[in-house]
């Protein structure tokens, strides 16, 4: 009888989310290549995120997906990490990685489909911002794209938290405080 009660308690704990396993984050599921990509480009992403007041976590997640964490032809040869299209070649060419990253932020900041939608209202929430820009026209198949990229947004947010990196808004506040002194 006692063992039966213990078994019921264990099953209930697992079903209610308590589980027997330690809690894991999405970031712990990132491959070594994705972690290396985040580490390589987080400074560029955070700076541009603060400059344009756009969540860098969203930009990083899209770049991971679109560029195969920096391994795609467009990322390597064109410095285009976000699949920005244009021109005869299909994807835009940029002179440097920094120029390619900034073009992504500029695109979101200047394109009417994003500024006239509610997308920019979610600048303090990378998940909602991501879904809003996708639904505003970032990808022609929003449901598919959201399903594929959303886990990367979560993973980047978890990575940010686990490594004490600032959000874009946090970076703005930090930079403003330092320059005000």
BELFEN-V265871 format. One record per residue. RES is the residue in three letters. PHI is phi in whole degrees, -180 to 180 (NA if undefined). OMEGA is omega in whole degrees, -180 to 180 (* if undefined). NEAR is the number of other ideal C-beta (glycine too) atoms within 8 Angstrom. Layout:
res & phi & omega & near
RES & PHI & OMEGA & NEAR
RES & PHI & OMEGA & NEAR
This chain:
res & phi & omega & near
UNK & NA & -179 & 4
UNK & -61 & -180 & 5
UNK & -63 & 179 & 6
UNK & -64 & 179 & 7
UNK & -65 & 178 & 8
UNK & -62 & 179 & 8
UNK & -62 & 179 & 8
UNK & -63 & 179 & 8
UNK & -62 & 180 & 8
UNK & -64 & 179 & 9
UNK & -61 & 179 & 8
UNK & -62 & 179 & 8
UNK & -62 & 178 & 10
UNK & -66 & -179 & 9
UNK & -66 & -179 & 6
UNK & -86 & 174 & 6
UNK & 99 & 179 & 4
UNK & -68 & 177 & 6
UNK & 59 & 177 & 7
UNK & -107 & -179 & 6
UNK & -97 & 176 & 5
UNK & -64 & -180 & 3
UNK & -66 & 178 & 5
UNK & -116 & 179 & 6
UNK & -108 & 175 & 10
UNK & -61 & -178 & 10
UNK & -62 & 180 & 11
UNK & -69 & 178 & 7
UNK & -90 & 179 & 7
UNK & -72 & 177 & 10
UNK & -72 & 178 & 6
UNK & -59 & -180 & 5
UNK & -65 & 179 & 8
UNK & -69 & 177 & 11
UNK & -64 & 178 & 10
UNK & -61 & 178 & 9
UNK & -63 & 178 & 12
UNK & -60 & -179 & 13
UNK & -63 & -179 & 7
UNK & -69 & -171 & 7
UNK & -111 & -177 & 14
UNK & -63 & 180 & 11
UNK & -63 & 178 & 6
UNK & -64 & -178 & 10
UNK & -65 & -179 & 13
UNK & -66 & 179 & 13
UNK & -60 & 180 & 9
UNK & -68 & 177 & 15
UNK & -59 & 178 & 17
UNK & -70 & -179 & 13
UNK & -61 & -176 & 7
UNK & -102 & -178 & 10
UNK & 55 & 180 & 9
UNK & -130 & -177 & 14
UNK & -59 & 180 & 14
UNK & -66 & -180 & 14
UNK & -62 & 178 & 14
UNK & -66 & 180 & 13
UNK & -60 & -179 & 16
UNK & -65 & -180 & 14
UNK & -63 & 179 & 15
UNK & -64 & 179 & 14
UNK & -65 & 178 & 18
UNK & -58 & -178 & 13
UNK & -70 & -173 & 9
UNK & -67 & -174 & 11
UNK & -104 & -176 & 15
UNK & 59 & -174 & 7
UNK & 48 & 174 & 11
UNK & 88 & -177 & 12
UNK & -99 & -177 & 8
UNK & -73 & 177 & 9
UNK & -58 & -179 & 6
UNK & -61 & 179 & 12
UNK & -69 & -175 & 14
UNK & -74 & -174 & 8
UNK & -92 & -175 & 6
UNK & -110 & -177 & 13
UNK & 57 & -178 & 12
UNK & -112 & -175 & 15
UNK & -95 & -172 & 14
UNK & -115 & 178 & 13
UNK & 69 & 179 & 9
UNK & -67 & -176 & 11
UNK & -97 & 179 & 7
UNK & 149 & 178 & 5
UNK & 82 & -177 & 8
UNK & -70 & -177 & 3
UNK & -78 & -179 & 6
UNK & 98 & 179 & 5
UNK & -116 & 179 & 12
UNK & -69 & 175 & 11
UNK & -106 & 177 & 9
UNK & -129 & -176 & 11
UNK & -74 & -177 & 5
UNK & -139 & 175 & 7
UNK & -59 & -179 & 10
UNK & -59 & 180 & 7
UNK & -65 & 178 & 10
UNK & -64 & 179 & 16
UNK & -65 & -178 & 16
UNK & -63 & 179 & 9
UNK & -60 & 178 & 13
UNK & -62 & -180 & 15
UNK & -63 & 179 & 14
UNK & -59 & 180 & 9
UNK & -58 & -180 & 9
UNK & -66 & -176 & 12
UNK & -75 & -172 & 10
UNK & -105 & -176 & 6
UNK & -70 & -177 & 8
UNK & -60 & -179 & 5
UNK & -61 & 179 & 8
UNK & -89 & -178 & 14
UNK & -71 & -179 & 10
UNK & -86 & 176 & 5
UNK & -89 & 178 & 10
UNK & -87 & -174 & 6
UNK & -55 & -175 & 12
UNK & -73 & 176 & 8
UNK & -73 & -175 & 6
UNK & -104 & -177 & 10
UNK & -63 & -180 & 11
UNK & -96 & -179 & 6
UNK & -137 & -176 & 8
UNK & -55 & -180 & 13
UNK & -65 & -179 & 10
UNK & -67 & 178 & 8
UNK & -61 & 179 & 14
UNK & -57 & -178 & 16
UNK & -62 & -179 & 10
UNK & -66 & -180 & 13
UNK & -70 & 179 & 13
UNK & -65 & 180 & 12
UNK & -69 & 179 & 8
UNK & -81 & 176 & 10
UNK & 128 & -178 & 7
UNK & -61 & -179 & 7
UNK & -136 & -177 & 8
UNK & -69 & 178 & 3
UNK & -123 & -172 & 6
UNK & -57 & -177 & 9
UNK & -63 & 178 & 6
UNK & -62 & -176 & 8
UNK & -64 & 179 & 11
UNK & -62 & 180 & 11
UNK & -61 & -178 & 7
UNK & -77 & -170 & 8
UNK & -97 & -178 & 13
UNK & -51 & 179 & 11
UNK & -61 & 177 & 8
UNK & -70 & 178 & 12
UNK & -61 & 179 & 14
UNK & -61 & -179 & 10
UNK & -63 & 179 & 15
UNK & -68 & 176 & 15
UNK & -61 & 178 & 12
UNK & -63 & 178 & 12
UNK & -60 & 178 & 13
UNK & -55 & -178 & 11
UNK & -66 & -178 & 10
UNK & -69 & -179 & 8
UNK & -109 & 177 & 6
UNK & 54 & 175 & 4
UNK & -87 & -180 & 8
UNK & -79 & 167 & 8
UNK & -73 & 177 & 12
UNK & -60 & 178 & 15
UNK & -66 & 177 & 10
UNK & -64 & 178 & 8
UNK & -66 & 178 & 13
UNK & -59 & -179 & 10
UNK & -64 & 179 & 8
UNK & -63 & -179 & 9
UNK & -63 & -180 & 9
UNK & -63 & 180 & 8
UNK & -65 & -180 & 8
UNK & -68 & -178 & 7
UNK & -76 & 179 & 6
UNK & -76 & -178 & 5
UNK & -76 & * & 4
